[in-house]
């Protein structure tokens, strides 16, 4: 899942790594424009509404 850089106008940055932990999934990102790194955590249940 792509994310927007928090440090510059770059959008749709692809995750460099993905880790699943329990009911959460974390993505690590590195902006190709400014080089900043950040991570996100999402709860997997949020994606199961349509199932
Ligand atoms: Zn950036």
mmCIF file of the protein (N, C-alpha, C, O) and its ligand, coordinates in Angstrom:
data_MODEL
# 
_entry.id   MODEL 
# 
loop_
_entity.id 
_entity.type 
_entity.pdbx_number_of_molecules 
1 polymer     1 
2 non-polymer 1 
# 
_entity_poly.entity_id                      1 
_entity_poly.type                           'polypeptide(L)' 
_entity_poly.nstd_linkage                   no 
_entity_poly.nstd_monomer                   no 
_entity_poly.pdbx_seq_one_letter_code       
;(UNK)(UNK)(UNK)(UNK)(UNK)(UNK)(UNK)(UNK)(UNK)(UNK)(UNK)(UNK)(UNK)(UNK)(UNK)(UNK)
(UNK)(UNK)(UNK)(UNK)(UNK)(UNK)(UNK)(UNK)(UNK)(UNK)(UNK)(UNK)(UNK)(UNK)(UNK)(UNK)
(UNK)(UNK)(UNK)(UNK)(UNK)(UNK)(UNK)(UNK)(UNK)(UNK)(UNK)(UNK)(UNK)(UNK)(UNK)(UNK)
(UNK)(UNK)(UNK)
;
_entity_poly.pdbx_seq_one_letter_code_can   XXXXXXXXXXXXXXXXXXXXXXXXXXXXXXXXXXXXXXXXXXXXXXXXXXX 
_entity_poly.pdbx_strand_id                 A 
# 
loop_
_entity_poly_seq.entity_id 
_entity_poly_seq.num 
_entity_poly_seq.mon_id 
_entity_poly_seq.hetero 
1 1  UNK n 
1 2  UNK n 
1 3  UNK n 
1 4  UNK n 
1 5  UNK n 
1 6  UNK n 
1 7  UNK n 
1 8  UNK n 
1 9  UNK n 
1 10 UNK n 
1 11 UNK n 
1 12 UNK n 
1 13 UNK n 
1 14 UNK n 
1 15 UNK n 
1 16 UNK n 
1 17 UNK n 
1 18 UNK n 
1 19 UNK n 
1 20 UNK n 
1 21 UNK n 
1 22 UNK n 
1 23 UNK n 
1 24 UNK n 
1 25 UNK n 
1 26 UNK n 
1 27 UNK n 
1 28 UNK n 
1 29 UNK n 
1 30 UNK n 
1 31 UNK n 
1 32 UNK n 
1 33 UNK n 
1 34 UNK n 
1 35 UNK n 
1 36 UNK n 
1 37 UNK n 
1 38 UNK n 
1 39 UNK n 
1 40 UNK n 
1 41 UNK n 
1 42 UNK n 
1 43 UNK n 
1 44 UNK n 
1 45 UNK n 
1 46 UNK n 
1 47 UNK n 
1 48 UNK n 
1 49 UNK n 
1 50 UNK n 
1 51 UNK n 
# 
loop_
_struct_asym.id 
_struct_asym.entity_id 
A 1 
B 2 
# 
loop_
_chem_comp.id 
_chem_comp.type 
_chem_comp.mon_nstd_flag 
UNK 'L-peptide linking' . 
ZN  non-polymer         . 
# 
_pdbx_entity_nonpoly.entity_id   2 
_pdbx_entity_nonpoly.name        ? 
_pdbx_entity_nonpoly.comp_id     ZN 
# 
_pdbx_nonpoly_scheme.asym_id         B 
_pdbx_nonpoly_scheme.entity_id       2 
_pdbx_nonpoly_scheme.mon_id          ZN 
_pdbx_nonpoly_scheme.ndb_seq_num     1 
_pdbx_nonpoly_scheme.pdb_seq_num     101 
_pdbx_nonpoly_scheme.auth_seq_num    101 
_pdbx_nonpoly_scheme.pdb_mon_id      ZN 
_pdbx_nonpoly_scheme.auth_mon_id     ZN 
_pdbx_nonpoly_scheme.pdb_strand_id   A 
_pdbx_nonpoly_scheme.pdb_ins_code    . 
# 
loop_
_atom_site.group_PDB 
_atom_site.id 
_atom_site.type_symbol 
_atom_site.label_atom_id 
_atom_site.label_alt_id 
_atom_site.label_comp_id 
_atom_site.label_asym_id 
_atom_site.label_entity_id 
_atom_site.label_seq_id 
_atom_site.pdbx_PDB_ins_code 
_atom_site.Cartn_x 
_atom_site.Cartn_y 
_atom_site.Cartn_z 
_atom_site.occupancy 
_atom_site.B_iso_or_equiv 
_atom_site.pdbx_formal_charge 
_atom_site.auth_seq_id 
_atom_site.auth_comp_id 
_atom_site.auth_asym_id 
_atom_site.auth_atom_id 
_atom_site.pdbx_PDB_model_num 
ATOM   1   N  N  . UNK A 1 1  ? 0.852   -1.200  0.000  1.00 0.00 ? 1   UNK A N  1 
ATOM   2   C  CA . UNK A 1 1  ? 0.000   0.000   0.000  1.00 0.00 ? 1   UNK A CA 1 
ATOM   3   C  C  . UNK A 1 1  ? 0.882   1.243   0.000  1.00 0.00 ? 1   UNK A C  1 
ATOM   4   O  O  . UNK A 1 1  ? 1.698   1.437   0.902  1.00 0.00 ? 1   UNK A O  1 
ATOM   5   N  N  . UNK A 1 2  ? 0.715   2.069   -1.003 1.00 0.00 ? 2   UNK A N  1 
ATOM   6   C  CA . UNK A 1 2  ? 1.532   3.264   -1.124 1.00 0.00 ? 2   UNK A CA 1 
ATOM   7   C  C  . UNK A 1 2  ? 1.127   4.320   -0.101 1.00 0.00 ? 2   UNK A C  1 
ATOM   8   O  O  . UNK A 1 2  ? 0.000   4.319   0.396  1.00 0.00 ? 2   UNK A O  1 
ATOM   9   N  N  . UNK A 1 3  ? 2.054   5.218   0.204  1.00 0.00 ? 3   UNK A N  1 
ATOM   10  C  CA . UNK A 1 3  ? 1.780   6.278   1.162  1.00 0.00 ? 3   UNK A CA 1 
ATOM   11  C  C  . UNK A 1 3  ? 2.428   7.569   0.653  1.00 0.00 ? 3   UNK A C  1 
ATOM   12  O  O  . UNK A 1 3  ? 3.261   7.555   -0.252 1.00 0.00 ? 3   UNK A O  1 
ATOM   13  N  N  . UNK A 1 4  ? 2.019   8.680   1.263  1.00 0.00 ? 4   UNK A N  1 
ATOM   14  C  CA . UNK A 1 4  ? 2.579   9.968   0.863  1.00 0.00 ? 4   UNK A CA 1 
ATOM   15  C  C  . UNK A 1 4  ? 3.706   10.363  1.807  1.00 0.00 ? 4   UNK A C  1 
ATOM   16  O  O  . UNK A 1 4  ? 3.629   10.125  3.013  1.00 0.00 ? 4   UNK A O  1 
ATOM   17  N  N  . UNK A 1 5  ? 4.751   10.966  1.254  1.00 0.00 ? 5   UNK A N  1 
ATOM   18  C  CA . UNK A 1 5  ? 5.870   11.393  2.080  1.00 0.00 ? 5   UNK A CA 1 
ATOM   19  C  C  . UNK A 1 5  ? 5.426   12.477  3.061  1.00 0.00 ? 5   UNK A C  1 
ATOM   20  O  O  . UNK A 1 5  ? 4.754   13.430  2.666  1.00 0.00 ? 5   UNK A O  1 
ATOM   21  N  N  . UNK A 1 6  ? 5.799   12.337  4.349  1.00 0.00 ? 6   UNK A N  1 
ATOM   22  C  CA . UNK A 1 6  ? 5.439   13.350  5.347  1.00 0.00 ? 6   UNK A CA 1 
ATOM   23  C  C  . UNK A 1 6  ? 6.365   14.563  5.314  1.00 0.00 ? 6   UNK A C  1 
ATOM   24  O  O  . UNK A 1 6  ? 6.133   15.540  6.026  1.00 0.00 ? 6   UNK A O  1 
ATOM   25  N  N  . UNK A 1 7  ? 7.399   14.506  4.502  1.00 0.00 ? 7   UNK A N  1 
ATOM   26  C  CA . UNK A 1 7  ? 8.458   15.527  4.549  1.00 0.00 ? 7   UNK A CA 1 
ATOM   27  C  C  . UNK A 1 7  ? 8.552   16.359  3.277  1.00 0.00 ? 7   UNK A C  1 
ATOM   28  O  O  . UNK A 1 7  ? 9.190   17.413  3.272  1.00 0.00 ? 7   UNK A O  1 
ATOM   29  N  N  . UNK A 1 8  ? 7.924   15.898  2.201  1.00 0.00 ? 8   UNK A N  1 
ATOM   30  C  CA . UNK A 1 8  ? 7.990   16.633  0.934  1.00 0.00 ? 8   UNK A CA 1 
ATOM   31  C  C  . UNK A 1 8  ? 6.745   16.280  0.123  1.00 0.00 ? 8   UNK A C  1 
ATOM   32  O  O  . UNK A 1 8  ? 5.971   15.417  0.537  1.00 0.00 ? 8   UNK A O  1 
ATOM   33  N  N  . UNK A 1 9  ? 6.537   16.924  -1.014 1.00 0.00 ? 9   UNK A N  1 
ATOM   34  C  CA . UNK A 1 9  ? 5.288   16.698  -1.765 1.00 0.00 ? 9   UNK A CA 1 
ATOM   35  C  C  . UNK A 1 9  ? 5.202   15.358  -2.482 1.00 0.00 ? 9   UNK A C  1 
ATOM   36  O  O  . UNK A 1 9  ? 4.200   15.084  -3.142 1.00 0.00 ? 9   UNK A O  1 
ATOM   37  N  N  . UNK A 1 10 ? 6.222   14.519  -2.370 1.00 0.00 ? 10  UNK A N  1 
ATOM   38  C  CA . UNK A 1 10 ? 6.193   13.230  -3.054 1.00 0.00 ? 10  UNK A CA 1 
ATOM   39  C  C  . UNK A 1 10 ? 4.989   12.391  -2.585 1.00 0.00 ? 10  UNK A C  1 
ATOM   40  O  O  . UNK A 1 10 ? 4.713   12.282  -1.391 1.00 0.00 ? 10  UNK A O  1 
ATOM   41  N  N  . UNK A 1 11 ? 4.292   11.810  -3.557 1.00 0.00 ? 11  UNK A N  1 
ATOM   42  C  CA . UNK A 1 11 ? 3.146   10.967  -3.232 1.00 0.00 ? 11  UNK A CA 1 
ATOM   43  C  C  . UNK A 1 11 ? 3.330   9.581   -3.816 1.00 0.00 ? 11  UNK A C  1 
ATOM   44  O  O  . UNK A 1 11 ? 4.174   9.362   -4.685 1.00 0.00 ? 11  UNK A O  1 
ATOM   45  N  N  . UNK A 1 12 ? 2.527   8.648   -3.325 1.00 0.00 ? 12  UNK A N  1 
ATOM   46  C  CA . UNK A 1 12 ? 2.510   7.272   -3.836 1.00 0.00 ? 12  UNK A CA 1 
ATOM   47  C  C  . UNK A 1 12 ? 3.884   6.614   -3.726 1.00 0.00 ? 12  UNK A C  1 
ATOM   48  O  O  . UNK A 1 12 ? 4.371   6.005   -4.679 1.00 0.00 ? 12  UNK A O  1 
ATOM   49  N  N  . UNK A 1 13 ? 4.503   6.746   -2.551 1.00 0.00 ? 13  UNK A N  1 
ATOM   50  C  CA . UNK A 1 13 ? 5.770   6.065   -2.301 1.00 0.00 ? 13  UNK A CA 1 
ATOM   51  C  C  . UNK A 1 13 ? 5.463   4.599   -1.991 1.00 0.00 ? 13  UNK A C  1 
ATOM   52  O  O  . UNK A 1 13 ? 4.588   4.300   -1.178 1.00 0.00 ? 13  UNK A O  1 
ATOM   53  N  N  . UNK A 1 14 ? 6.183   3.696   -2.638 1.00 0.00 ? 14  UNK A N  1 
ATOM   54  C  CA . UNK A 1 14 ? 5.954   2.279   -2.410 1.00 0.00 ? 14  UNK A CA 1 
ATOM   55  C  C  . UNK A 1 14 ? 6.696   1.830   -1.155 1.00 0.00 ? 14  UNK A C  1 
ATOM   56  O  O  . UNK A 1 14 ? 7.798   2.310   -0.893 1.00 0.00 ? 14  UNK A O  1 
ATOM   57  N  N  . UNK A 1 15 ? 6.113   0.917   -0.374 1.00 0.00 ? 15  UNK A N  1 
ATOM   58  C  CA . UNK A 1 15 ? 6.778   0.436   0.840  1.00 0.00 ? 15  UNK A CA 1 
ATOM   59  C  C  . UNK A 1 15 ? 8.043   -0.337  0.526  1.00 0.00 ? 15  UNK A C  1 
ATOM   60  O  O  . UNK A 1 15 ? 8.094   -1.108  -0.433 1.00 0.00 ? 15  UNK A O  1 
ATOM   61  N  N  . UNK A 1 16 ? 9.063   -0.125  1.344  1.00 0.00 ? 16  UNK A N  1 
ATOM   62  C  CA . UNK A 1 16 ? 10.326  -0.844  1.182  1.00 0.00 ? 16  UNK A CA 1 
ATOM   63  C  C  . UNK A 1 16 ? 10.294  -2.184  1.897  1.00 0.00 ? 16  UNK A C  1 
ATOM   64  O  O  . UNK A 1 16 ? 11.041  -3.098  1.547  1.00 0.00 ? 16  UNK A O  1 
ATOM   65  N  N  . UNK A 1 17 ? 9.431   -2.300  2.896  1.00 0.00 ? 17  UNK A N  1 
ATOM   66  C  CA . UNK A 1 17 ? 9.321   -3.551  3.640  1.00 0.00 ? 17  UNK A CA 1 
ATOM   67  C  C  . UNK A 1 17 ? 7.946   -3.628  4.283  1.00 0.00 ? 17  UNK A C  1 
ATOM   68  O  O  . UNK A 1 17 ? 7.307   -2.612  4.554  1.00 0.00 ? 17  UNK A O  1 
ATOM   69  N  N  . UNK A 1 18 ? 7.511   -4.847  4.517  1.00 0.00 ? 18  UNK A N  1 
ATOM   70  C  CA . UNK A 1 18 ? 6.211   -5.073  5.146  1.00 0.00 ? 18  UNK A CA 1 
ATOM   71  C  C  . UNK A 1 18 ? 6.359   -6.131  6.220  1.00 0.00 ? 18  UNK A C  1 
ATOM   72  O  O  . UNK A 1 18 ? 6.956   -7.184  5.992  1.00 0.00 ? 18  UNK A O  1 
ATOM   73  N  N  . UNK A 1 19 ? 5.810   -5.844  7.401  1.00 0.00 ? 19  UNK A N  1 
ATOM   74  C  CA . UNK A 1 19 ? 5.883   -6.806  8.493  1.00 0.00 ? 19  UNK A CA 1 
ATOM   75  C  C  . UNK A 1 19 ? 4.488   -7.012  9.067  1.00 0.00 ? 19  UNK A C  1 
ATOM   76  O  O  . UNK A 1 19 ? 3.785   -6.053  9.385  1.00 0.00 ? 19  UNK A O  1 
ATOM   77  N  N  . UNK A 1 20 ? 4.103   -8.265  9.194  1.00 0.00 ? 20  UNK A N  1 
ATOM   78  C  CA . UNK A 1 20 ? 2.822   -8.576  9.799  1.00 0.00 ? 20  UNK A CA 1 
ATOM   79  C  C  . UNK A 1 20 ? 3.055   -9.031  11.227 1.00 0.00 ? 20  UNK A C  1 
ATOM   80  O  O  . UNK A 1 20 ? 3.925   -9.861  11.491 1.00 0.00 ? 20  UNK A O  1 
ATOM   81  N  N  . UNK A 1 21 ? 2.274   -8.483  12.148 1.00 0.00 ? 21  UNK A N  1 
ATOM   82  C  CA . UNK A 1 21 ? 2.476   -8.790  13.567 1.00 0.00 ? 21  UNK A CA 1 
ATOM   83  C  C  . UNK A 1 21 ? 1.104   -8.865  14.223 1.00 0.00 ? 21  UNK A C  1 
ATOM   84  O  O  . UNK A 1 21 ? 0.470   -7.837  14.461 1.00 0.00 ? 21  UNK A O  1 
ATOM   85  N  N  . UNK A 1 22 ? 0.649   -10.062 14.511 1.00 0.00 ? 22  UNK A N  1 
ATOM   86  C  CA . UNK A 1 22 ? -0.669  -10.210 15.106 1.00 0.00 ? 22  UNK A CA 1 
ATOM   87  C  C  . UNK A 1 22 ? -1.723  -9.723  14.136 1.00 0.00 ? 22  UNK A C  1 
ATOM   88  O  O  . UNK A 1 22 ? -1.766  -10.161 12.987 1.00 0.00 ? 22  UNK A O  1 
ATOM   89  N  N  . UNK A 1 23 ? -2.567  -8.825  14.589 1.00 0.00 ? 23  UNK A N  1 
ATOM   90  C  CA . UNK A 1 23 ? -3.618  -8.294  13.726 1.00 0.00 ? 23  UNK A CA 1 
ATOM   91  C  C  . UNK A 1 23 ? -3.225  -6.954  13.119 1.00 0.00 ? 23  UNK A C  1 
ATOM   92  O  O  . UNK A 1 23 ? -4.076  -6.221  12.617 1.00 0.00 ? 23  UNK A O  1 
ATOM   93  N  N  . UNK A 1 24 ? -1.915  -6.632  13.167 1.00 0.00 ? 24  UNK A N  1 
ATOM   94  C  CA . UNK A 1 24 ? -1.459  -5.389  12.579 1.00 0.00 ? 24  UNK A CA 1 
ATOM   95  C  C  . UNK A 1 24 ? -0.420  -5.658  11.509 1.00 0.00 ? 24  UNK A C  1 
ATOM   96  O  O  . UNK A 1 24 ? 0.324   -6.637  11.574 1.00 0.00 ? 24  UNK A O  1 
ATOM   97  N  N  . UNK A 1 25 ? -0.382  -4.787  10.537 1.00 0.00 ? 25  UNK A N  1 
ATOM   98  C  CA . UNK A 1 25 ? 0.649   -4.858  9.507  1.00 0.00 ? 25  UNK A CA 1 
ATOM   99  C  C  . UNK A 1 25 ? 1.354   -3.501  9.467  1.00 0.00 ? 25  UNK A C  1 
ATOM   100 O  O  . UNK A 1 25 ? 0.715   -2.449  9.430  1.00 0.00 ? 25  UNK A O  1 
ATOM   101 N  N  . UNK A 1 26 ? 2.678   -3.554  9.474  1.00 0.00 ? 26  UNK A N  1 
ATOM   102 C  CA . UNK A 1 26 ? 3.450   -2.315  9.426  1.00 0.00 ? 26  UNK A CA 1 
ATOM   103 C  C  . UNK A 1 26 ? 4.202   -2.243  8.104  1.00 0.00 ? 26  UNK A C  1 
ATOM   104 O  O  . UNK A 1 26 ? 4.707   -3.249  7.606  1.00 0.00 ? 26  UNK A O  1 
ATOM   105 N  N  . UNK A 1 27 ? 4.269   -1.053  7.550  1.00 0.00 ? 27  UNK A N  1 
ATOM   106 C  CA . UNK A 1 27 ? 5.000   -0.812  6.315  1.00 0.00 ? 27  UNK A CA 1 
ATOM   107 C  C  . UNK A 1 27 ? 6.114   0.194   6.585  1.00 0.00 ? 27  UNK A C  1 
ATOM   108 O  O  . UNK A 1 27 ? 5.919   1.199   7.267  1.00 0.00 ? 27  UNK A O  1 
ATOM   109 N  N  . UNK A 1 28 ? 7.276   -0.104  6.034  1.00 0.00 ? 28  UNK A N  1 
ATOM   110 C  CA . UNK A 1 28 ? 8.393   0.833   6.109  1.00 0.00 ? 28  UNK A CA 1 
ATOM   111 C  C  . UNK A 1 28 ? 8.560   1.497   4.748  1.00 0.00 ? 28  UNK A C  1 
ATOM   112 O  O  . UNK A 1 28 ? 8.500   0.845   3.705  1.00 0.00 ? 28  UNK A O  1 
ATOM   113 N  N  . UNK A 1 29 ? 8.770   2.810   4.784  1.00 0.00 ? 29  UNK A N  1 
ATOM   114 C  CA . UNK A 1 29 ? 8.901   3.573   3.547  1.00 0.00 ? 29  UNK A CA 1 
ATOM   115 C  C  . UNK A 1 29 ? 10.198  4.370   3.558  1.00 0.00 ? 29  UNK A C  1 
ATOM   116 O  O  . UNK A 1 29 ? 10.688  4.773   4.614  1.00 0.00 ? 29  UNK A O  1 
ATOM   117 N  N  . UNK A 1 30 ? 10.746  4.591   2.368  1.00 0.00 ? 30  UNK A N  1 
ATOM   118 C  CA . UNK A 1 30 ? 11.865  5.500   2.222  1.00 0.00 ? 30  UNK A CA 1 
ATOM   119 C  C  . UNK A 1 30 ? 11.588  6.351   0.992  1.00 0.00 ? 30  UNK A C  1 
ATOM   120 O  O  . UNK A 1 30 ? 11.457  5.829   -0.115 1.00 0.00 ? 30  UNK A O  1 
ATOM   121 N  N  . UNK A 1 31 ? 11.499  7.652   1.186  1.00 0.00 ? 31  UNK A N  1 
ATOM   122 C  CA . UNK A 1 31 ? 11.157  8.553   0.096  1.00 0.00 ? 31  UNK A CA 1 
ATOM   123 C  C  . UNK A 1 31 ? 12.311  8.634   -0.911 1.00 0.00 ? 31  UNK A C  1 
ATOM   124 O  O  . UNK A 1 31 ? 13.441  8.942   -0.532 1.00 0.00 ? 31  UNK A O  1 
ATOM   125 N  N  . UNK A 1 32 ? 12.029  8.357   -2.207 1.00 0.00 ? 32  UNK A N  1 
ATOM   126 C  CA . UNK A 1 32 ? 13.092  8.445   -3.212 1.00 0.00 ? 32  UNK A CA 1 
ATOM   127 C  C  . UNK A 1 32 ? 13.456  9.882   -3.560 1.00 0.00 ? 32  UNK A C  1 
ATOM   128 O  O  . UNK A 1 32 ? 14.448  10.121  -4.248 1.00 0.00 ? 32  UNK A O  1 
ATOM   129 N  N  . UNK A 1 33 ? 12.667  10.833  -3.095 1.00 0.00 ? 33  UNK A N  1 
ATOM   130 C  CA . UNK A 1 33 ? 12.909  12.232  -3.440 1.00 0.00 ? 33  UNK A CA 1 
ATOM   131 C  C  . UNK A 1 33 ? 13.790  12.913  -2.394 1.00 0.00 ? 33  UNK A C  1 
ATOM   132 O  O  . UNK A 1 33 ? 14.789  13.547  -2.735 1.00 0.00 ? 33  UNK A O  1 
ATOM   133 N  N  . UNK A 1 34 ? 13.412  12.778  -1.103 1.00 0.00 ? 34  UNK A N  1 
ATOM   134 C  CA . UNK A 1 34 ? 14.146  13.492  -0.050 1.00 0.00 ? 34  UNK A CA 1 
ATOM   135 C  C  . UNK A 1 34 ? 14.880  12.529  0.887  1.00 0.00 ? 34  UNK A C  1 
ATOM   136 O  O  . UNK A 1 34 ? 15.703  12.966  1.691  1.00 0.00 ? 34  UNK A O  1 
ATOM   137 N  N  . UNK A 1 35 ? 14.595  11.227  0.795  1.00 0.00 ? 35  UNK A N  1 
ATOM   138 C  CA . UNK A 1 35 ? 15.352  10.255  1.565  1.00 0.00 ? 35  UNK A CA 1 
ATOM   139 C  C  . UNK A 1 35 ? 14.839  10.006  2.966  1.00 0.00 ? 35  UNK A C  1 
ATOM   140 O  O  . UNK A 1 35 ? 15.417  9.196   3.690  1.00 0.00 ? 35  UNK A O  1 
ATOM   141 N  N  . UNK A 1 36 ? 13.775  10.674  3.373  1.00 0.00 ? 36  UNK A N  1 
ATOM   142 C  CA . UNK A 1 36 ? 13.258  10.458  4.726  1.00 0.00 ? 36  UNK A CA 1 
ATOM   143 C  C  . UNK A 1 36 ? 12.644  9.062   4.822  1.00 0.00 ? 36  UNK A C  1 
ATOM   144 O  O  . UNK A 1 36 ? 12.114  8.537   3.843  1.00 0.00 ? 36  UNK A O  1 
ATOM   145 N  N  . UNK A 1 37 ? 12.720  8.477   5.999  1.00 0.00 ? 37  UNK A N  1 
ATOM   146 C  CA . UNK A 1 37 ? 12.096  7.176   6.225  1.00 0.00 ? 37  UNK A CA 1 
ATOM   147 C  C  . UNK A 1 37 ? 10.991  7.319   7.255  1.00 0.00 ? 37  UNK A C  1 
ATOM   148 O  O  . UNK A 1 37 ? 11.074  8.138   8.170  1.00 0.00 ? 37  UNK A O  1 
ATOM   149 N  N  . UNK A 1 38 ? 9.956   6.510   7.092  1.00 0.00 ? 38  UNK A N  1 
ATOM   150 C  CA . UNK A 1 38 ? 8.869   6.510   8.067  1.00 0.00 ? 38  UNK A CA 1 
ATOM   151 C  C  . UNK A 1 38 ? 8.173   5.156   7.988  1.00 0.00 ? 38  UNK A C  1 
ATOM   152 O  O  . UNK A 1 38 ? 8.430   4.365   7.080  1.00 0.00 ? 38  UNK A O  1 
ATOM   153 N  N  . UNK A 1 39 ? 7.302   4.904   8.938  1.00 0.00 ? 39  UNK A N  1 
ATOM   154 C  CA . UNK A 1 39 ? 6.585   3.640   8.954  1.00 0.00 ? 39  UNK A CA 1 
ATOM   155 C  C  . UNK A 1 39 ? 5.134   3.881   9.327  1.00 0.00 ? 39  UNK A C  1 
ATOM   156 O  O  . UNK A 1 39 ? 4.796   4.886   9.952  1.00 0.00 ? 39  UNK A O  1 
ATOM   157 N  N  . UNK A 1 40 ? 4.288   2.952   8.937  1.00 0.00 ? 40  UNK A N  1 
ATOM   158 C  CA . UNK A 1 40 ? 2.878   3.031   9.288  1.00 0.00 ? 40  UNK A CA 1 
ATOM   159 C  C  . UNK A 1 40 ? 2.454   1.699   9.892  1.00 0.00 ? 40  UNK A C  1 
ATOM   160 O  O  . UNK A 1 40 ? 3.028   0.651   9.593  1.00 0.00 ? 40  UNK A O  1 
ATOM   161 N  N  . UNK A 1 41 ? 1.451   1.760   10.738 1.00 0.00 ? 41  UNK A N  1 
ATOM   162 C  CA . UNK A 1 41 ? 0.843   0.552   11.291 1.00 0.00 ? 41  UNK A CA 1 
ATOM   163 C  C  . UNK A 1 41 ? -0.646  0.573   10.984 1.00 0.00 ? 41  UNK A C  1 
ATOM   164 O  O  . UNK A 1 41 ? -1.330  1.570   11.218 1.00 0.00 ? 41  UNK A O  1 
ATOM   165 N  N  . UNK A 1 42 ? -1.128  -0.524  10.465 1.00 0.00 ? 42  UNK A N  1 
ATOM   166 C  CA . UNK A 1 42 ? -2.543  -0.618  10.150 1.00 0.00 ? 42  UNK A CA 1 
ATOM   167 C  C  . UNK A 1 42 ? -3.100  -1.912  10.745 1.00 0.00 ? 42  UNK A C  1 
ATOM   168 O  O  . UNK A 1 42 ? -2.416  -2.932  10.821 1.00 0.00 ? 42  UNK A O  1 
ATOM   169 N  N  . UNK A 1 43 ? -4.359  -1.833  11.161 1.00 0.00 ? 43  UNK A N  1 
ATOM   170 C  CA . UNK A 1 43 ? -5.026  -3.022  11.687 1.00 0.00 ? 43  UNK A CA 1 
ATOM   171 C  C  . UNK A 1 43 ? -5.655  -3.771  10.530 1.00 0.00 ? 43  UNK A C  1 
ATOM   172 O  O  . UNK A 1 43 ? -6.413  -3.207  9.740  1.00 0.00 ? 43  UNK A O  1 
ATOM   173 N  N  . UNK A 1 44 ? -5.328  -5.051  10.443 1.00 0.00 ? 44  UNK A N  1 
ATOM   174 C  CA . UNK A 1 44 ? -5.806  -5.845  9.312  1.00 0.00 ? 44  UNK A CA 1 
ATOM   175 C  C  . UNK A 1 44 ? -7.325  -5.920  9.261  1.00 0.00 ? 44  UNK A C  1 
ATOM   176 O  O  . UNK A 1 44 ? -7.894  -6.024  8.175  1.00 0.00 ? 44  UNK A O  1 
ATOM   177 N  N  . UNK A 1 45 ? -7.997  -5.871  10.409 1.00 0.00 ? 45  UNK A N  1 
ATOM   178 C  CA . UNK A 1 45 ? -9.452  -5.976  10.412 1.00 0.00 ? 45  UNK A CA 1 
ATOM   179 C  C  . UNK A 1 45 ? -10.109 -4.888  9.577  1.00 0.00 ? 45  UNK A C  1 
ATOM   180 O  O  . UNK A 1 45 ? -11.229 -5.060  9.096  1.00 0.00 ? 45  UNK A O  1 
ATOM   181 N  N  . UNK A 1 46 ? -9.419  -3.775  9.405  1.00 0.00 ? 46  UNK A N  1 
ATOM   182 C  CA . UNK A 1 46 ? -10.002 -2.682  8.646  1.00 0.00 ? 46  UNK A CA 1 
ATOM   183 C  C  . UNK A 1 46 ? -10.209 -3.057  7.190  1.00 0.00 ? 46  UNK A C  1 
ATOM   184 O  O  . UNK A 1 46 ? -10.990 -2.424  6.478  1.00 0.00 ? 46  UNK A O  1 
ATOM   185 N  N  . UNK A 1 47 ? -9.508  -4.086  6.756  1.00 0.00 ? 47  UNK A N  1 
ATOM   186 C  CA . UNK A 1 47 ? -9.606  -4.480  5.345  1.00 0.00 ? 47  UNK A CA 1 
ATOM   187 C  C  . UNK A 1 47 ? -10.563 -5.649  5.144  1.00 0.00 ? 47  UNK A C  1 
ATOM   188 O  O  . UNK A 1 47 ? -10.739 -6.123  4.022  1.00 0.00 ? 47  UNK A O  1 
ATOM   189 N  N  . UNK A 1 48 ? -11.172 -6.108  6.216  1.00 0.00 ? 48  UNK A N  1 
ATOM   190 C  CA . UNK A 1 48 ? -11.996 -7.320  6.101  1.00 0.00 ? 48  UNK A CA 1 
ATOM   191 C  C  . UNK A 1 48 ? -13.475 -7.015  6.016  1.00 0.00 ? 48  UNK A C  1 
ATOM   192 O  O  . UNK A 1 48 ? -14.288 -7.939  6.031  1.00 0.00 ? 48  UNK A O  1 
ATOM   193 N  N  . UNK A 1 49 ? -13.846 -5.762  5.929  1.00 0.00 ? 49  UNK A N  1 
ATOM   194 C  CA . UNK A 1 49 ? -15.264 -5.416  5.948  1.00 0.00 ? 49  UNK A CA 1 
ATOM   195 C  C  . UNK A 1 49 ? -16.005 -6.042  4.780  1.00 0.00 ? 49  UNK A C  1 
ATOM   196 O  O  . UNK A 1 49 ? -17.169 -6.417  4.921  1.00 0.00 ? 49  UNK A O  1 
ATOM   197 N  N  . UNK A 1 50 ? -15.360 -6.161  3.640  1.00 0.00 ? 50  UNK A N  1 
ATOM   198 C  CA . UNK A 1 50 ? -16.040 -6.675  2.450  1.00 0.00 ? 50  UNK A CA 1 
ATOM   199 C  C  . UNK A 1 50 ? -16.054 -8.200  2.407  1.00 0.00 ? 50  UNK A C  1 
ATOM   200 O  O  . UNK A 1 50 ? -16.717 -8.783  1.550  1.00 0.00 ? 50  UNK A O  1 
ATOM   201 N  N  . UNK A 1 51 ? -15.347 -8.843  3.301  1.00 0.00 ? 51  UNK A N  1 
ATOM   202 C  CA . UNK A 1 51 ? -15.237 -10.303 3.232  1.00 0.00 ? 51  UNK A CA 1 
ATOM   203 C  C  . UNK A 1 51 ? -16.519 -10.980 3.728  1.00 0.00 ? 51  UNK A C  1 
ATOM   204 O  O  . UNK A 1 51 ? -16.603 -12.208 3.741  1.00 0.00 ? 51  UNK A O  1 
HETATM 205 ZN ZN . ZN  B 2 .  ? 10.081  13.010  0.620  1.00 0.00 ? 101 ZN  A ZN 1 
# 
